[in-house]
Amino acid sequence: MFSAADVSQLVGSETFARGEEYVSAGQVVSVARNGDGTTIVGQVRGSARKQYVTVVEMSSAGEQATPRYGRCSCPVRLNCKHTAATLLAYLDRLTAQAILSEAAAGVAADTAGEGAASGADAGDLPATDRARGAAGSPGHAAQTASPA
């Protein structure tokens, strides 16, 4: 996968810094990679609140692909701050997805381990929880007769 250093090399350090500012300010509206992985497309709000579309061509479709160039609908047209913002937002999204996947896997493993270790099943729920019914809502609690 490409890195922030690859983005900086593509657009230059000043343009890279402006792209970082755009990402931090939430100016990237959307970012996606096409099905075969050869293109990343972004929509970025410009400084005058106009939205620009950036299309970044990648060196290949694989995991080792790096950005070759970015075309944009802004006046600069090539390898602009919107290109940098698109690529940096894409990297941020991949990082966030990886963190969530790892966290979900950890929770699933912990939950499976706890259930197996305790031998817990639905019959082990406190009586008040068993009485709630399938939906688990208090409105479904079993009615009991009061002693007279």
C-alpha positions as CSV (number, residue, x, y, z in Angstrom):
1,M,0.0,0.0,0.0
2,F,1.2,3.5,-0.7
3,S,2.2,5.8,2.1
4,A,1.9,9.5,3.1
5,A,5.6,9.8,1.9
6,D,4.4,8.6,-1.6
7,V,1.7,11.3,-1.6
8,S,4.3,14.0,-0.6
9,Q,6.6,12.8,-3.3
10,L,3.8,13.0,-5.9
11,V,2.5,16.5,-5.1
12,G,5.4,18.2,-3.3
13,S,5.8,19.2,0.4
14,E,3.8,22.5,0.3
15,T,0.9,20.9,-1.6
16,F,1.0,17.9,0.7
17,A,0.7,20.2,3.8
18,R,-2.4,21.9,2.2
19,G,-3.9,18.5,1.5
20,E,-3.4,17.6,5.2
21,E,-5.2,20.8,6.2
22,Y,-8.1,19.9,4.0
23,V,-8.4,16.4,5.5
24,S,-8.2,17.8,9.1
25,A,-10.9,20.4,8.3
26,G,-13.2,17.7,6.9
27,Q,-13.1,19.0,3.4
28,V,-13.0,15.5,1.8
29,V,-16.6,14.7,1.0
30,S,-16.0,11.2,-0.4
31,V,-13.3,8.9,-1.5
32,A,-13.4,5.4,-3.1
33,R,-11.2,3.1,-5.0
34,N,-12.6,1.5,-8.2
35,G,-13.3,-2.3,-8.4
36,D,-10.0,-3.2,-10.1
37,G,-8.0,-0.9,-7.8
38,T,-6.4,1.2,-10.5
39,T,-8.1,4.4,-9.7
40,I,-9.0,6.4,-6.5
41,V,-11.7,9.0,-6.9
42,G,-12.4,11.8,-4.4
43,Q,-14.7,14.7,-4.0
44,V,-13.2,17.6,-2.1
45,R,-14.7,21.0,-1.0
46,G,-12.4,23.8,-2.2
47,S,-11.5,27.0,-0.4
48,A,-14.5,28.8,-2.0
49,R,-16.8,25.9,-1.0
50,K,-16.9,24.7,-4.6
51,Q,-16.6,20.9,-4.8
52,Y,-13.8,19.4,-7.0
53,V,-13.5,15.9,-8.3
54,T,-10.1,14.3,-8.3
55,V,-9.2,11.1,-10.1
56,V,-5.9,9.5,-9.1
57,E,-4.4,6.9,-11.4
58,M,-2.5,4.2,-9.6
59,S,0.6,2.4,-10.8
60,S,-1.1,-1.0,-10.7
61,A,-4.1,-2.7,-9.2
62,G,-2.3,-4.6,-6.4
63,E,-1.5,-3.9,-2.8
64,Q,1.9,-2.5,-3.9
65,A,0.3,0.2,-6.1
66,T,1.5,3.8,-5.7
67,P,-0.2,6.9,-7.1
68,R,1.2,7.9,-10.5
69,Y,-0.7,11.2,-11.0
70,G,-3.9,13.0,-10.0
71,R,-6.2,14.9,-12.3
72,C,-8.6,17.4,-10.7
73,S,-11.5,19.6,-11.8
74,C,-9.9,22.6,-10.0
75,P,-7.9,25.3,-11.9
76,V,-4.5,23.6,-11.0
77,R,-5.7,20.4,-12.8
78,L,-2.8,18.1,-11.9
79,N,-1.3,16.8,-8.6
80,C,-3.0,19.6,-6.5
81,K,-4.0,19.9,-2.9
82,H,-7.3,18.1,-3.7
83,T,-5.3,15.2,-5.0
84,A,-3.2,15.1,-1.8
85,A,-6.4,15.4,0.4
86,T,-8.1,12.6,-1.6
87,L,-5.1,10.2,-1.1
88,L,-4.6,11.1,2.5
89,A,-8.3,10.6,3.3
90,Y,-8.1,7.2,1.6
91,L,-5.2,6.2,3.7
92,D,-7.0,7.4,6.8
93,R,-10.0,5.3,5.9
94,L,-7.9,2.2,5.4
95,T,-6.2,2.8,8.8
96,A,-9.6,3.2,10.5
97,Q,-11.0,0.1,8.9
98,A,-8.0,-1.9,10.0
99,I,-8.3,-0.7,13.6
100,L,-12.0,-1.5,13.6
101,S,-11.4,-5.0,12.2
102,E,-8.7,-5.7,14.7
103,A,-10.9,-4.4,17.6
104,A,-13.9,-6.5,16.4
105,A,-11.7,-9.6,16.1
106,G,-10.4,-9.0,19.6
107,V,-13.9,-8.5,21.0
108,A,-15.2,-11.6,19.3
109,A,-12.2,-13.7,20.6
110,D,-12.7,-12.3,24.1
111,T,-16.4,-13.0,24.1
112,A,-15.9,-16.5,22.8
113,G,-13.3,-17.1,25.4
114,E,-15.4,-15.8,28.3
115,G,-18.5,-17.8,27.3
116,A,-16.5,-21.0,26.9
117,A,-14.6,-20.4,30.2
118,S,-17.7,-19.7,32.2
119,G,-19.9,-22.3,30.6
120,A,-22.6,-19.7,30.5
121,D,-25.8,-20.2,28.5
122,A,-29.3,-18.7,28.4
123,G,-30.4,-20.8,31.4
124,D,-27.7,-19.0,33.5
125,L,-29.4,-15.6,33.2
126,P,-30.9,-14.1,36.3
127,A,-34.6,-14.8,36.7
128,T,-35.5,-11.2,35.8
129,D,-33.7,-11.5,32.5
130,R,-35.3,-14.9,31.7
131,A,-38.8,-13.4,32.3
132,R,-38.3,-10.6,29.7
133,G,-39.1,-12.7,26.7
134,A,-37.3,-13.1,23.4
135,A,-37.0,-9.4,22.6
136,G,-35.4,-8.7,26.0
137,S,-37.6,-5.7,26.7
138,P,-39.1,-5.1,30.1
139,G,-42.6,-4.8,28.4
140,H,-42.4,-8.5,27.8
141,A,-41.9,-9.5,31.4
142,A,-43.8,-12.6,32.6
143,Q,-46.7,-11.8,34.8
144,T,-46.8,-13.5,38.2
145,A,-49.7,-13.9,40.6
146,S,-49.4,-11.9,43.8
147,P,-49.8,-13.9,47.0
148,A,-53.2,-13.1,48.6
